[in-house]
Amino acid sequence: MAKDPVCGMEVDEQKAAAKAEYKGQTYYFCAPGCKVAFEKDPEKYLQSQGGEHHHHH
């Protein structure tokens, strides 16, 4: 299983609605909208993977 970096859901790589490559890593998404959000600001989502809450600025 992979983790959707945008919404945090567990996504089955075989059934992922969307996937994106970034810096040599492949990320899987539960929905195309999550991929769109990720590609707009990938660093934002990757930095927040520390069990922190998302801060909206």
PQR file with spaces between the fields and no chain letter, atoms N, CA, C, O and H, PARSE charges and radii, in Angstrom:
ATOM       1  N    MET     1       0.842   -1.197    0.000 -0.4000 1.5000
ATOM       2  CA   MET     1       0.000    0.000    0.000 -0.0000 2.0000
ATOM       3  C    MET     1       0.879    1.250    0.000  0.5500 1.7000
ATOM       4  O    MET     1       2.004    1.254    0.501 -0.5500 1.4000
ATOM       5  N    ALA     2       0.327    2.289   -0.573 -0.4000 1.5000
ATOM       6  CA   ALA     2       1.023    3.573   -0.586 -0.0000 2.0000
ATOM       7  C    ALA     2       0.140    4.580    0.129  0.5500 1.7000
ATOM       8  O    ALA     2      -1.061    4.374    0.303 -0.5500 1.4000
ATOM       9  H    ALA     2      -0.587    2.286   -0.979  0.4000 1.0000
ATOM      10  N    LYS     3       0.769    5.676    0.539 -0.4000 1.5000
ATOM      11  CA   LYS     3      -0.015    6.706    1.236 -0.0000 2.0000
ATOM      12  C    LYS     3      -0.183    7.919    0.336  0.5500 1.7000
ATOM      13  O    LYS     3       0.784    8.450   -0.210 -0.5500 1.4000
ATOM      14  H    LYS     3       1.744    5.844    0.397  0.4000 1.0000
ATOM      15  N    ASP     4      -1.420    8.341    0.196 -0.4000 1.5000
ATOM      16  CA   ASP     4      -1.700    9.556   -0.559 -0.0000 2.0000
ATOM      17  C    ASP     4      -1.098   10.715    0.236  0.5500 1.7000
ATOM      18  O    ASP     4      -1.529   10.970    1.360 -0.5500 1.4000
ATOM      19  H    ASP     4      -2.206    7.909    0.640  0.4000 1.0000
ATOM      20  N    PRO     5      -0.103   11.428   -0.325 -0.5600 1.5000
ATOM      21  CA   PRO     5       0.554   12.480    0.459  0.2800 2.0000
ATOM      22  C    PRO     5      -0.346   13.682    0.716  0.5500 1.7000
ATOM      23  O    PRO     5      -0.068   14.485    1.606 -0.5500 1.4000
ATOM      24  N    VAL     6      -1.412   13.812   -0.048 -0.4000 1.5000
ATOM      25  CA   VAL     6      -2.289   14.974    0.103 -0.0000 2.0000
ATOM      26  C    VAL     6      -3.301   14.761    1.223  0.5500 1.7000
ATOM      27  O    VAL     6      -3.426   15.590    2.124 -0.5500 1.4000
ATOM      28  H    VAL     6      -1.638   13.159   -0.772  0.4000 1.0000
ATOM      29  N    CYS     7      -4.025   13.638    1.157 -0.4000 1.5000
ATOM      30  CA   CYS     7      -5.094   13.447    2.147 -0.0000 2.0000
ATOM      31  C    CYS     7      -4.724   12.426    3.210  0.5500 1.7000
ATOM      32  O    CYS     7      -5.423   12.291    4.215 -0.5500 1.4000
ATOM      33  H    CYS     7      -3.923   12.965    0.425  0.4000 1.0000
ATOM      34  N    GLY     8      -3.611   11.696    2.991 -0.4000 1.5000
ATOM      35  CA   GLY     8      -3.164   10.759    4.013 -0.0000 2.0000
ATOM      36  C    GLY     8      -3.828    9.394    3.949  0.5500 1.7000
ATOM      37  O    GLY     8      -3.562    8.540    4.795 -0.5500 1.4000
ATOM      38  H    GLY     8      -3.043   11.805    2.175  0.4000 1.0000
ATOM      39  N    MET     9      -4.683    9.173    2.966 -0.4000 1.5000
ATOM      40  CA   MET     9      -5.345    7.880    2.843 -0.0000 2.0000
ATOM      41  C    MET     9      -4.388    6.811    2.350  0.5500 1.7000
ATOM      42  O    MET     9      -3.430    7.100    1.633 -0.5500 1.4000
ATOM      43  H    MET     9      -4.900    9.867    2.279  0.4000 1.0000
ATOM      44  N    GLU    10      -4.654    5.577    2.740 -0.4000 1.5000
ATOM      45  CA   GLU    10      -3.900    4.452    2.201 -0.0000 2.0000
ATOM      46  C    GLU    10      -4.469    4.147    0.820  0.5500 1.7000
ATOM      47  O    GLU    10      -5.682    4.021    0.654 -0.5500 1.4000
ATOM      48  H    GLU    10      -5.431    5.342    3.322  0.4000 1.0000
ATOM      49  N    VAL    11      -3.594    4.032   -0.160 -0.4000 1.5000
ATOM      50  CA   VAL    11      -4.029    3.783   -1.530 -0.0000 2.0000
ATOM      51  C    VAL    11      -3.337    2.533   -2.046  0.5500 1.7000
ATOM      52  O    VAL    11      -2.127    2.367   -1.888 -0.5500 1.4000
ATOM      53  H    VAL    11      -2.609    4.135   -0.025  0.4000 1.0000
ATOM      54  N    ASP    12      -4.116    1.656   -2.665 -0.4000 1.5000
ATOM      55  CA   ASP    12      -3.557    0.460   -3.287 -0.0000 2.0000
ATOM      56  C    ASP    12      -2.901    0.886   -4.600  0.5500 1.7000
ATOM      57  O    ASP    12      -3.556    1.477   -5.459 -0.5500 1.4000
ATOM      58  H    ASP    12      -5.098    1.790   -2.794  0.4000 1.0000
ATOM      59  N    GLU    13      -1.619    0.591   -4.757 -0.4000 1.5000
ATOM      60  CA   GLU    13      -0.900    1.005   -5.964 -0.0000 2.0000
ATOM      61  C    GLU    13      -1.590    0.507   -7.236  0.5500 1.7000
ATOM      62  O    GLU    13      -1.573    1.178   -8.268 -0.5500 1.4000
ATOM      63  H    GLU    13      -1.086    0.111   -4.060  0.4000 1.0000
ATOM      64  N    GLN    14      -2.195   -0.675   -7.146 -0.4000 1.5000
ATOM      65  CA   GLN    14      -2.843   -1.255   -8.320 -0.0000 2.0000
ATOM      66  C    GLN    14      -4.126   -0.524   -8.693  0.5500 1.7000
ATOM      67  O    GLN    14      -4.544   -0.531   -9.850 -0.5500 1.4000
ATOM      68  H    GLN    14      -2.209   -1.220   -6.308  0.4000 1.0000
ATOM      69  N    LYS    15      -4.738    0.101   -7.708 -0.4000 1.5000
ATOM      70  CA   LYS    15      -6.049    0.709   -7.946 -0.0000 2.0000
ATOM      71  C    LYS    15      -6.034    2.222   -7.788  0.5500 1.7000
ATOM      72  O    LYS    15      -7.085    2.863   -7.797 -0.5500 1.4000
ATOM      73  H    LYS    15      -4.398    0.107   -6.768  0.4000 1.0000
ATOM      74  N    ALA    16      -4.850    2.785   -7.646 -0.4000 1.5000
ATOM      75  CA   ALA    16      -4.766    4.236   -7.439 -0.0000 2.0000
ATOM      76  C    ALA    16      -5.416    4.986   -8.600  0.5500 1.7000
ATOM      77  O    ALA    16      -5.228    4.635   -9.765 -0.5500 1.4000
ATOM      78  H    ALA    16      -3.997    2.264   -7.639  0.4000 1.0000
ATOM      79  N    ALA    17      -6.180    6.019   -8.263 -0.4000 1.5000
ATOM      80  CA   ALA    17      -6.866    6.805   -9.288 -0.0000 2.0000
ATOM      81  C    ALA    17      -5.870    7.652  -10.078  0.5500 1.7000
ATOM      82  O    ALA    17      -6.103    7.987  -11.240 -0.5500 1.4000
ATOM      83  H    ALA    17      -6.332    6.304   -7.317  0.4000 1.0000
ATOM      84  N    ALA    18      -4.754    7.992   -9.425 -0.4000 1.5000
ATOM      85  CA   ALA    18      -3.760    8.833  -10.088 -0.0000 2.0000
ATOM      86  C    ALA    18      -2.412    8.598   -9.443  0.5500 1.7000
ATOM      87  O    ALA    18      -2.328    8.178   -8.289 -0.5500 1.4000
ATOM      88  H    ALA    18      -4.565    7.719   -8.481  0.4000 1.0000
ATOM      89  N    LYS    19      -1.352    8.870  -10.197 -0.4000 1.5000
ATOM      90  CA   LYS    19      -0.023    8.808   -9.600 -0.0000 2.0000
ATOM      91  C    LYS    19       0.852    9.865  -10.230  0.5500 1.7000
ATOM      92  O    LYS    19       0.628   10.288  -11.364 -0.5500 1.4000
ATOM      93  H    LYS    19      -1.420    9.211  -11.135  0.4000 1.0000
ATOM      94  N    ALA    20       1.851   10.285   -9.479 -0.4000 1.5000
ATOM      95  CA   ALA    20       2.753   11.321   -9.959 -0.0000 2.0000
ATOM      96  C    ALA    20       4.171   10.967   -9.533  0.5500 1.7000
ATOM      97  O    ALA    20       4.387   10.350   -8.490 -0.5500 1.4000
ATOM      98  H    ALA    20       2.033    9.941   -8.558  0.4000 1.0000
ATOM      99  N    GLU    21       5.123   11.364  -10.351 -0.4000 1.5000
ATOM     100  CA   GLU    21       6.515   11.168   -9.978 -0.0000 2.0000
ATOM     101  C    GLU    21       7.085   12.513   -9.576  0.5500 1.7000
ATOM     102  O    GLU    21       6.821   13.534  -10.211 -0.5500 1.4000
ATOM     103  H    GLU    21       4.947   11.865  -11.199  0.4000 1.0000
ATOM     104  N    TYR    22       7.871   12.498   -8.514 -0.4000 1.5000
ATOM     105  CA   TYR    22       8.494   13.718   -8.038 -0.0000 2.0000
ATOM     106  C    TYR    22       9.836   13.354   -7.442  0.5500 1.7000
ATOM     107  O    TYR    22       9.922   12.542   -6.520 -0.5500 1.4000
ATOM     108  H    TYR    22       8.085   11.668   -7.998  0.4000 1.0000
ATOM     109  N    LYS    23      10.886   13.962   -7.976 -0.4000 1.5000
ATOM     110  CA   LYS    23      12.250   13.696   -7.494 -0.0000 2.0000
ATOM     111  C    LYS    23      12.549   12.202   -7.421  0.5500 1.7000
ATOM     112  O    LYS    23      13.146   11.729   -6.455 -0.5500 1.4000
ATOM     113  H    LYS    23      10.817   14.621   -8.725  0.4000 1.0000
ATOM     114  N    GLY    24      12.132   11.464   -8.445 -0.4000 1.5000
ATOM     115  CA   GLY    24      12.458   10.044   -8.512 -0.0000 2.0000
ATOM     116  C    GLY    24      11.574    9.142   -7.684  0.5500 1.7000
ATOM     117  O    GLY    24      11.731    7.922   -7.728 -0.5500 1.4000
ATOM     118  H    GLY    24      11.647   11.849   -9.230  0.4000 1.0000
ATOM     119  N    GLN    25      10.640    9.712   -6.924 -0.4000 1.5000
ATOM     120  CA   GLN    25       9.714    8.913   -6.127 -0.0000 2.0000
ATOM     121  C    GLN    25       8.363    8.904   -6.825  0.5500 1.7000
ATOM     122  O    GLN    25       7.978    9.886   -7.459 -0.5500 1.4000
ATOM     123  H    GLN    25      10.513   10.703   -6.889  0.4000 1.0000
ATOM     124  N    THR    26       7.652    7.807   -6.709 -0.4000 1.5000
ATOM     125  CA   THR    26       6.307    7.762   -7.258 -0.0000 2.0000
ATOM     126  C    THR    26       5.310    7.865   -6.115  0.5500 1.7000
ATOM     127  O    THR    26       5.409    7.148   -5.120 -0.5500 1.4000
ATOM     128  H    THR    26       7.964    7.008   -6.194  0.4000 1.0000
ATOM     129  N    TYR    27       4.358    8.758   -6.269 -0.4000 1.5000
ATOM     130  CA   TYR    27       3.325    8.955   -5.259 -0.0000 2.0000
ATOM     131  C    TYR    27       1.988    8.551   -5.844  0.5500 1.7000
ATOM     132  O    TYR    27       1.710    8.801   -7.016 -0.5500 1.4000
ATOM     133  H    TYR    27       4.277    9.341   -7.078  0.4000 1.0000
ATOM     134  N    TYR    28       1.161    7.923   -5.021 -0.4000 1.5000
ATOM     135  CA   TYR    28      -0.142    7.438   -5.474 -0.0000 2.0000
ATOM     136  C    TYR    28      -1.237    8.224   -4.778  0.5500 1.7000
ATOM     137  O    TYR    28      -1.100    8.640   -3.628 -0.5500 1.4000
ATOM     138  H    TYR    28       1.386    7.720   -4.068  0.4000 1.0000
ATOM     139  N    PHE    29      -2.344    8.418   -5.519 -0.4000 1.5000
ATOM     140  CA   PHE    29      -3.421    9.260   -5.008 -0.0000 2.0000
ATOM     141  C    PHE    29      -4.759    8.555   -5.103  0.5500 1.7000
ATOM     142  O    PHE    29      -4.992    7.753   -6.008 -0.5500 1.4000
ATOM     143  H    PHE    29      -2.455    8.080   -6.454  0.4000 1.0000
ATOM     144  N    CYS    30      -5.642    8.866   -4.148 -0.4000 1.5000
ATOM     145  CA   CYS    30      -6.950    8.229   -4.108 -0.0000 2.0000
ATOM     146  C    CYS    30      -7.877    8.841   -5.143  0.5500 1.7000
ATOM     147  O    CYS    30      -8.878    8.233   -5.521 -0.5500 1.4000
ATOM     148  H    CYS    30      -5.452    9.516   -3.413  0.4000 1.0000
ATOM     149  N    ALA    31      -7.550   10.040   -5.601 -0.4000 1.5000
ATOM     150  CA   ALA    31      -8.413   10.733   -6.554 -0.0000 2.0000
ATOM     151  C    ALA    31      -7.577   11.691   -7.399  0.5500 1.7000
ATOM     152  O    ALA    31      -6.545   12.183   -6.942 -0.5500 1.4000
ATOM     153  H    ALA    31      -6.736   10.534   -5.293  0.4000 1.0000
ATOM     154  N    PRO    32      -8.014   11.956   -8.622 -0.5600 1.5000
ATOM     155  CA   PRO    32      -7.244   12.867   -9.482  0.2800 2.0000
ATOM     156  C    PRO    32      -7.051   14.238   -8.855  0.5500 1.7000
ATOM     157  O    PRO    32      -6.029   14.885   -9.085 -0.5500 1.4000
ATOM     158  N    GLY    33      -8.017   14.688   -8.068 -0.4000 1.5000
ATOM     159  CA   GLY    33      -7.893   15.997   -7.439 -0.0000 2.0000
ATOM     160  C    GLY    33      -6.712   16.073   -6.492  0.5500 1.7000
ATOM     161  O    GLY    33      -6.092   17.126   -6.344 -0.5500 1.4000
ATOM     162  H    GLY    33      -8.847   14.163   -7.882  0.4000 1.0000
ATOM     163  N    CYS    34      -6.398   14.946   -5.844 -0.4000 1.5000
ATOM     164  CA   CYS    34      -5.254   14.934   -4.930 -0.0000 2.0000
ATOM     165  C    CYS    34      -3.962   15.107   -5.713  0.5500 1.7000
ATOM     166  O    CYS    34      -3.043   15.786   -5.256 -0.5500 1.4000
ATOM     167  H    CYS    34      -6.902   14.090   -5.964  0.4000 1.0000
ATOM     168  N    LYS    35      -3.887   14.497   -6.891 -0.4000 1.5000
ATOM     169  CA   LYS    35      -2.690   14.640   -7.709 -0.0000 2.0000
ATOM     170  C    LYS    35      -2.520   16.088   -8.152  0.5500 1.7000
ATOM     171  O    LYS    35      -1.411   16.624   -8.138 -0.5500 1.4000
ATOM     172  H    LYS    35      -4.633   13.945   -7.263  0.4000 1.0000
ATOM     173  N    VAL    36      -3.624   16.715   -8.545 -0.4000 1.5000
ATOM     174  CA   VAL    36      -3.578   18.110   -8.981 -0.0000 2.0000
ATOM     175  C    VAL    36      -3.044   18.991   -7.850  0.5500 1.7000
ATOM     176  O    VAL    36      -2.182   19.842   -8.066 -0.5500 1.4000
ATOM     177  H    VAL    36      -4.524   16.280   -8.556  0.4000 1.0000
ATOM     178  N    ALA    37      -3.567   18.775   -6.648 -0.4000 1.5000
ATOM     179  CA   ALA    37      -3.134   19.564   -5.502 -0.0000 2.0000
ATOM     180  C    ALA    37      -1.652   19.323   -5.217  0.5500 1.7000
ATOM     181  O    ALA    37      -0.904   20.260   -4.939 -0.5500 1.4000
ATOM     182  H    ALA    37      -4.267   18.083   -6.472  0.4000 1.0000
ATOM     183  N    PHE    38      -1.235   18.048   -5.290 -0.4000 1.5000
ATOM     184  CA   PHE    38       0.164   17.706   -5.035 -0.0000 2.0000
ATOM     185  C    PHE    38       1.087   18.402   -6.038  0.5500 1.7000
ATOM     186  O    PHE    38       2.118   18.961   -5.665 -0.5500 1.4000
ATOM     187  H    PHE    38      -1.843   17.287   -5.516  0.4000 1.0000
ATOM     188  N    GLU    39       0.704   18.360   -7.308 -0.4000 1.5000
ATOM     189  CA   GLU    39       1.588   18.910   -8.329 -0.0000 2.0000
ATOM     190  C    GLU    39       1.670   20.428   -8.261  0.5500 1.7000
ATOM     191  O    GLU    39       2.650   21.017   -8.717 -0.5500 1.4000
ATOM     192  H    GLU    39      -0.133   17.907   -7.612  0.4000 1.0000
ATOM     193  N    LYS    40       0.645   21.068   -7.691 -0.4000 1.5000
ATOM     194  CA   LYS    40       0.690   22.519   -7.529 -0.0000 2.0000
ATOM     195  C    LYS    40       1.728   22.905   -6.495  0.5500 1.7000
ATOM     196  O    LYS    40       2.420   23.910   -6.652 -0.5500 1.4000
ATOM     197  H    LYS    40      -0.151   20.589   -7.320  0.4000 1.0000
ATOM     198  N    ASP    41       1.843   22.108   -5.432 -0.4000 1.5000
ATOM     199  CA   ASP    41       2.735   22.487   -4.327 -0.0000 2.0000
ATOM     200  C    ASP    41       3.258   21.245   -3.620  0.5500 1.7000
ATOM     201  O    ASP    41       2.942   21.012   -2.454 -0.5500 1.4000
ATOM     202  H    ASP    41       1.281   21.290   -5.304  0.4000 1.0000
ATOM     203  N    PRO    42       4.066   20.439   -4.332 -0.5600 1.5000
ATOM     204  CA   PRO    42       4.501   19.154   -3.744  0.2800 2.0000
ATOM     205  C    PRO    42       5.249   19.302   -2.430  0.5500 1.7000
ATOM     206  O    PRO    42       5.060   18.495   -1.520 -0.5500 1.4000
ATOM     207  N    GLU    43       6.092   20.316   -2.314 -0.4000 1.5000
ATOM     208  CA   GLU    43       6.889   20.460   -1.097 -0.0000 2.0000
ATOM     209  C    GLU    43       6.001   20.619    0.133  0.5500 1.7000
ATOM     210  O    GLU    43       6.316   20.110    1.208 -0.5500 1.4000
ATOM     211  H    GLU    43       6.246   20.972   -3.053  0.4000 1.0000
ATOM     212  N    LYS    44       4.907   21.320   -0.036 -0.4000 1.5000
ATOM     213  CA   LYS    44       3.994   21.557    1.074 -0.0000 2.0000
ATOM     214  C    LYS    44       3.508   20.231    1.659  0.5500 1.7000
ATOM     215  O    LYS    44       3.452   20.054    2.876 -0.5500 1.4000
ATOM     216  H    LYS    44       4.651   21.734   -0.909  0.4000 1.0000
ATOM     217  N    TYR    45       3.157   19.302    0.762 -0.4000 1.5000
ATOM     218  CA   TYR    45       2.621   18.028    1.240 -0.0000 2.0000
ATOM     219  C    TYR    45       3.714   17.111    1.771  0.5500 1.7000
ATOM     220  O    TYR    45       3.479   16.346    2.707 -0.5500 1.4000
ATOM     221  H    TYR    45       3.203   19.445   -0.227  0.4000 1.0000
ATOM     222  N    LEU    46       4.899   17.177    1.186 -0.4000 1.5000
ATOM     223  CA   LEU    46       5.964   16.289    1.644 -0.0000 2.0000
ATOM     224  C    LEU    46       6.517   16.736    2.989  0.5500 1.7000
ATOM     225  O    LEU    46       6.914   15.901    3.802 -0.5500 1.4000
ATOM     226  H    LEU    46       5.089   17.798    0.426  0.4000 1.0000
ATOM     227  N    GLN    47       6.547   18.032    3.232 -0.4000 1.5000
ATOM     228  CA   GLN    47       7.062   18.512    4.508 -0.0000 2.0000
ATOM     229  C    GLN    47       6.123   18.167    5.651  0.5500 1.7000
ATOM     230  O    GLN    47       6.555   18.004    6.792 -0.5500 1.4000
ATOM     231  H    GLN    47       6.224   18.710    2.572  0.4000 1.0000
ATOM     232  N    SER    48       4.832   18.056    5.340 -0.4000 1.5000
ATOM     233  CA   SER    48       3.864   17.888    6.424 -0.0000 2.0000
ATOM     234  C    SER    48       3.738   16.439    6.872  0.5500 1.7000
ATOM     235  O    SER    48       2.893   16.125    7.710 -0.5500 1.4000
ATOM     236  H    SER    48       4.481   18.188    4.413  0.4000 1.0000
ATOM     237  N    GLN    49       4.570   15.544    6.323 -0.4000 1.5000
ATOM     238  CA   GLN    49       4.491   14.150    6.731 -0.0000 2.0000
ATOM     239  C    GLN    49       5.289   13.916    8.003  0.5500 1.7000
ATOM     240  O    GLN    49       6.303   13.218    7.980 -0.5500 1.4000
ATOM     241  H    GLN    49       5.256   15.798    5.641  0.4000 1.0000
ATOM     242  N    GLY    50       4.845   14.490    9.103 -0.4000 1.5000
ATOM     243  CA   GLY    50       5.551   14.253   10.342 -0.0000 2.0000
ATOM     244  C    GLY    50       4.544   14.107   11.458  0.5500 1.7000
ATOM     245  O    GLY    50       4.854   14.366   12.620 -0.5500 1.4000
ATOM     246  H    GLY    50       4.022   15.058    9.121  0.4000 1.0000
ATOM     247  N    GLY    51       3.333   13.690   11.109 -0.4000 1.5000
ATOM     248  CA   GLY    51       2.307   13.559   12.113 -0.0000 2.0000
ATOM     249  C    GLY    51       1.793   14.910   12.576  0.5500 1.7000
ATOM     250  O    GLY    51       1.052   14.997   13.555 -0.5500 1.4000
ATOM     251  H    GLY    51       3.081   13.480   10.164  0.4000 1.0000
ATOM     252  N    GLU    52       2.186   15.964   11.871 -0.4000 1.5000
ATOM     253  CA   GLU    52       1.708   17.288   12.234 -0.0000 2.0000
ATOM     254  C    GLU    52       0.343   17.534   11.613  0.5500 1.7000
ATOM     255  O    GLU    52      -0.060   16.850   10.671 -0.5500 1.4000
ATOM     256  H    GLU    52       2.788   15.892   11.075  0.4000 1.0000
ATOM     257  N    HIS    53      -0.354   18.511   12.150 -0.4000 1.5000
ATOM     258  CA   HIS    53      -1.619   18.894   11.539 -0.0000 2.0000
ATOM     259  C    HIS    53      -1.298   19.850   10.400  0.5500 1.7000
ATOM     260  O    HIS    53      -0.299   20.567   10.433 -0.5500 1.4000
ATOM     261  H    HIS    53      -0.027   19.065   12.915  0.4000 1.0000
ATOM     262  N    HIS    54      -2.164   19.847    9.391 -0.4000 1.5000
ATOM     263  CA   HIS    54      -1.947   20.759    8.273 -0.0000 2.0000
ATOM     264  C    HIS    54      -2.299   22.173    8.717  0.5500 1.7000
ATOM     265  O    HIS    54      -3.352   22.414    9.309 -0.5500 1.4000
ATOM     266  H    HIS    54      -2.976   19.264    9.365  0.4000 1.0000
ATOM     267  N    HIS    55      -1.403   23.092    8.420 -0.4000 1.5000
ATOM     268  CA   HIS    55      -1.672   24.478    8.758 -0.0000 2.0000
ATOM     269  C    HIS    55      -2.063   25.191    7.484  0.5500 1.7000
ATOM     270  O    HIS    55      -1.320   25.161    6.503 -0.5500 1.4000
ATOM     271  H    HIS    55      -0.548   22.897    7.939  0.4000 1.0000
ATOM     272  N    HIS    56      -3.200   25.823    7.484 -0.4000 1.5000
ATOM     273  CA   HIS    56      -3.627   26.567    6.302 -0.0000 2.0000
ATOM     274  C    HIS    56      -3.214   28.011    6.474  0.5500 1.7000
ATOM     275  O    HIS    56      -3.572   28.663    7.455 -0.5500 1.4000
ATOM     276  H    HIS    56      -3.803   25.848    8.281  0.4000 1.0000
ATOM     277  N    HIS    57      -2.456   28.505    5.508 -0.4000 1.5000
ATOM     278  CA   HIS    57      -2.003   29.894    5.589 -0.0000 2.0000
ATOM     279  C    HIS    57      -2.916   30.761    4.753  0.5500 1.7000
ATOM     280  O    HIS    57      -2.717   31.974    4.678 -0.5500 1.4000
ATOM     281  H    HIS    57      -2.165   27.976    4.711  0.4000 1.0000
